[in-house]
Amino acid sequence: MSSVCLAFPDGVFDYVCAECNALCCRGHGFAGSIEQEVGQLFTLYPELESTVTERRADIVSFANVDVGCQLLDGDKLCRIEKEHGYDLKPGVCRTFLFN
């Protein structure tokens, strides 16, 4: 199997999270590396520990609650990004629309 790379010119995607009606942040949960991202999130958001569903080596998986990601605020924006910046978001969240 070969890799496929897609290049998009700037401005092609004008995505506004607050206008989104998709279920991506309101569905299957997320995962991340304890060393790279999740360790800091446990410190900042201790309530995340109660949603851990699995750990495989350095990767921890989290379930979403019925209404969606527990870190998605009522304005449909990520609390991690609003409070601590884009770079602290789990990788799967940072690569959304492309994951």
PyMOL commands that set and color helices and strands:
alter all, ss='L'
color gray80, all
select helices_A, chain A and resi 17-19+24-26+34-44+46-51+79-84+86-88+91-94
alter helices_A, ss='H'
color red, helices_A
select strands_A, chain A and resi 30-33+52-56+59-62
alter strands_A, ss='S'
color yellow, strands_A
deselect
rebuild
show_as cartoon
